[in-house]
Amino acid sequence: MSNMPLITSIEELTAEVITDLLQAAGSLTESQHVTAVEPVSFGDQSGLLSYLYRVGLTYSDGAQGPATVVVKLPTDDPNQRGISDALGFYNRECTYYNVVAPTAPFKTATIFGQAQATDSTDFIIVMEDLGHMERIDQVVGATLPESETVLKALAKLHAVYWGHQDLENLSSTFLPMDNPIYHAALPGIFGAGWASLKVNAPDLLDPEIIEFGDNYSTHLPQMLASLNTPTTLLHGDYRADNLLLDEEGNLAVIDFQITSMGNCAFDIAYFLSSSVTSETRAAHADQLLHLYHDTLTAEGVNYSFEDLEAGFRVALAFCLIYGVASFAGWDSFGERQQELMRSMASRTIYSILETNALDSLNAN
């Protein structure tokens, strides 16, 4: 991976910049060049926190490099950018690719170059295009076999960093779940999205969820404390749109902007509550939890299934914030993103109600 100039808009990306990156990566010789770049926005396929572009590349005669690369830049949506800036999301992703990706138990995109500002949270990442792999469609929902594949890989990631000696050094970037910044920032983030959800998707709510949502900040300290330990490295945004499979069923994982530290149950609950249909989750949640636990145990981690199950229920309640927060920018998103937001919220709400997850909070 090469350093590169900080580019703050896709219009600033030149053939010369990409040439330098590919030459440094060994994809081009010094006599070979990119002669033109043609960026195309992912549009509604972009995430909620960043802009993504697939950039077509034209080469000088005889040069053979990647046909396309993917470029990631921060969003200019004020709500989403405010969340990202407050919680250091962009620095987390850059650090993940530098530090964690080489030891990850799954494929991640090769990074050709990245840059970060020193006076702001602006950044750019130029990476391998994994478009030849099949993205698991989050709106449709992951199938049972897909869910089995991604949860086994997740258990292996958690096992690598379970009690790892580097966790303390990494904690300033990948914040622990009980970090004071979450106590300070999350009530406002949840509140803005919650108010919008009640206006734009009231059909998703029932009285029990309304009462919980109206008092979410009251339960937040208990939930964050519960999800803080035992500590491992969490992907943080382990949902279907960030998971890809090749023709042999091998998994690749992208988007590490919300990577953090805490209880493994968070990543599991986030995936099962937002990326699997309510019917699939209700029918197979116990089977999938056992599969995850069996894989974790096989990797040498000693953690009881009963503790995992208890943490899972608290995590389901906490994960309501992920189905809620983006609603603050509802009017600025396209149809596919709004559909994604509704599906995340509705599935999470159903998961909370179907598992009686709120009982784990009310009992304390």
N, C-alpha and C positions, 0 to 999 in steps of 0.2 A: 504494500500500500504506500502511495506517495502523498506527500503534502501537496497542496494546490492553492491557488489564490482563492480568497473568499469571494464567492459570487452570490449576490443576493436576489437575482432574478434569472429566470431561464434565458432571457434575451441576452444576457451577458456571456453565456456559454459559447465558446468559440472552438473551431476545429483545432486551433493551436493548443488550447488547454487540454483537449482530449488526446491529442497526439502526444503531448508530454507525459500524460498519465499512462497511456498504453505502452510507450517506449520504456518508461520506468518499470512497468510490470513485465516487460519482456514479450509483450504481445506484438510489438512492432520493433523493427531495427531502426537505427538512427537515420537511415536513408528512406524510411517509409513514413508516410504521413496520412492523417485524416484530412480530407480536402473540404468536407461539408458536414454539417450536423443538422438534423431535422427533428426537433423535439415535438412530441405529441403528448398532450395531457392525458392522464388516466381518467380524468373527469370524475364521475361518480364512483369510480373504482378506487380513487384515492382514499386514504384514511381520513380521520376526522381531525388529526393534529398536524398533518403535513401535506404538501403538494408533491405528487409523483409525476414524472415525465419519462416516457420511453423515447430515447434519442436514437434515431437512425443515423448510421455512419457511412459516409462515402470515402473511399481510400484512393490514394495514388496508385498508378499502375503497378501490379505485382504484389501489393500489400494485402495481407489476409489477417484481419483482426475480427473481433466480435461484430456481428451485424448491427447490434443495438447495445446500449447500456441504459441503466435506469438512474435517474437523478432525483434526489430527494431534497426538498427545501421546506423551510417552515411555513406554516399557514399564515395568512394575513387576516383571518377571521379573528376579531378582537377577543371574543370569549375563549375560543380554543387556544389562541396564542397566549392569553393571560394565564390560563391554567398551565400551559407548557412552561412558560417562563417562571412562574411561581414555584413549580415543583422540579425544575431542572431536567425536564424530559429529554431535551435535545442532547445535552451533554451525556446523559445516560447511554443513549444509543451509540454515540461516537466512542465512548469508553468501552462499551460492550464489544464492539467490533475489534478494538485494539487489544483488549485484555482477556475477554472471556471466550470469544468465538473460537479461537484455536483449540480449546479443550472441550467444546460443546459436543454432546453425543448425537448430533444431527448436523446436516448440512446447513450452512449459512451462505449468503451471497458473498462472493469475493469482492473486496472493496478495492477499487482502483485509486481512489483519492478522497480525502475529506478535509474540511477546514472549518474552524470555529472562530467567531469574533472574540476579542478580549474585552470589548466595551459593551457587549449586548449578548443575546442568546442566538444571534444569527448563525446559521451553519449551512453546509452543503455536503452531501455524500454522493459520490459517483460509484455505482456498483454494478456487478454482474446482473444481467437480465435473466431471471428465472422463469420467463414467460412460457418456456417449453414445458414446464411442469403444470400440473392441474391444481388450481387453487380450490380448496374446499369452500363451497359457497355457503356463507353464513346465513343468508336469508333462507335458503333451502334447508340448511341444517346438516351437520355431519351424520353419516350413517354409523351403524354400530361397528362395522369393521374399521372404518376410519377413526372412530373414537378410541378403539382398542389400540391402534397404532400410535396415536398421538399421546395417549396417556402412558404407555410404556416408555416412550421417549422422554416424557416429562419426568417420570420417576427416576430415570437415569441421570437427567440433569440435576435434579434435587439431590441425588445420592452423591454426585461429584462434589458438591459444595456443602454437604451436611457437616456442620462443625468445622469447616475448612479453615486453615490457618490464615488465609488471606481475607476472610470476611471482615475483620475489623478495619483493615486498610481500605477495603472497597466500600465501607458503609457511608463514607462522606459523599459518595456519588450515588450508590444504590441504597437509598434511604431505608432504614428499618421501618416496619409498619407502625411502630409506636413513637416515631420521631415527632417532636413538638410541632414541626411545620405542618404535619397532617392534621393535628388537633386544631391548629390555627386556620388552615386553608380549607379543609374539607367541608365544614359547615356552610360556608359561603358558596362553594362550588355546588354542593348538593342543593342548597336552597334556591339558587337561580334556576337550575334545571327542573327542580320539583315544581316550582310555580308555573313554568312553561308547560311541563307535562300535564298538569291538571287542566290547563286550558286547551292544549292541542291533542291530548290523547286520554280524555277522561274515561273513555270506555274500557281502559285497561285496569281501572282501579276498583277496589272494593273497600268497605269500611275498615277492615283490619289493616290493610296496606295504607290507607289514608292516615289512620291514627299513627302507624309506625313512621311513615314519611314525615308527618307533621312534627314528630318528636325524634327524628333521626339523630340530630346532634346530641340529644340527651344520652342516647345509647352508644354514641361513637367511642367514648373512652373505654368502655368495656370491650367493644368489638376490637379496637386496635390493640389493646393489651392482650387479648386472647390470641390474635393473629400474629403476634410478635415472636412467639417461641413455639416449638423449637425452631432454630434459625437455619435457613438455607437460602440460596439464591433463587429468587422467583423471576420467571419471565415477566409477569405483571400484566401482559396483554395477550394471554394465551387463548386466542379465539380463532375461529375457523378461517377468517379472511387472512390471517397471518401464517397459515399452515398450507404447505403444498406437497404433492405426492408425484413421483415420477412413475413411469410405466411399470417399474418393478415394485412399486409400493414403498419406496424409500422416502423418508420425510425430510423436508427442508423447512426451516423456520425463519421468519423475517420479523422486523419491527420490534426493536428493543428499547423503545422510548420510556416505557413504564417499568422497566426492570427494577426490582427492589429486593428487600430481604425480609424474611418472615416465615410463617408457618406454611408448609407445603400445601395445606388444605385450601389456601386461597386460590392458587392456580387451578386446582381441580374444580373447585366450585365455580370459578369464573368461566371455565370452558364448558362445564356441563350445564350451567344455567343460561348461557348466552348463545352457545354454538350448536346445541343439540335440540331437536324439536322436543316439546314438552312430553309428547307421547313416548319418544325413544328414551328420554331421561327417566321418566316415571317407571318404565318397564325394565330398565337395565342399570339404573344407578348403582344398586348394591353390587351387581356383577362387575361393573367398571371400577368401583372403589376397591373391591377385592383384587382385581387385576393390577391396579396401581400398587396396592400394598404388597402383593406378592413380588412384583418387580423390584420395589424398593428394598424389600427384605433380601432378595437374591443378590442385590448390590451391596449387602453388608450393613444396612441401616437397621438398628433396633428401635422400632417405634410401633406401639400397639395399634391394632385396628380400631379398638374402642376410642383411643385418643384421636385417631385420624377422623373417625366418624363424628365425634363431638366438635372438632375443629371445623369440619365440613359444614355443619349446620350453622355455626356462627358466621362462617365465610359467606354462605348463601345470603344471610341477612345483610351483611356488609356490602355485598356485590350489587345491591339495589342502586348504589351510587353510579355504577357504570351504565346501568340502563336509564339513568336519569340525567347525568351531568350534561350530555351533549344537547339535550332539549333546550338549553339556554340559547343556542344558536339555531333553533329549528328553522326559522324563515330564510336562513342563508344557505341551507343545504338543498341538494337536488333530490329527486324522487327516490333514487336507489338508496341514498344515505338516510333519508327519512324512513324508508321501509326498514333499513337495518336498525335504526334507533328504536322503532316500534317493536321489532322482533326481539331485540335485546331486552327491552323493558318488559314485554309481556311474558317472555320465557322466564326471566328472573323472578317476576312476581308469582308466576305459577309455581316455580320451584320452592319459593319461600312458603307459600300456602300449603302445597302438597306435602312437604316434609315437616310442617309445624315448626319451622326454624325459629320463629319468634319466641317459642317457648323456652329456648335456651337462653334468651335474654331476660325474659320476664321472671325466670326462676332465680335470677341473681340480683 
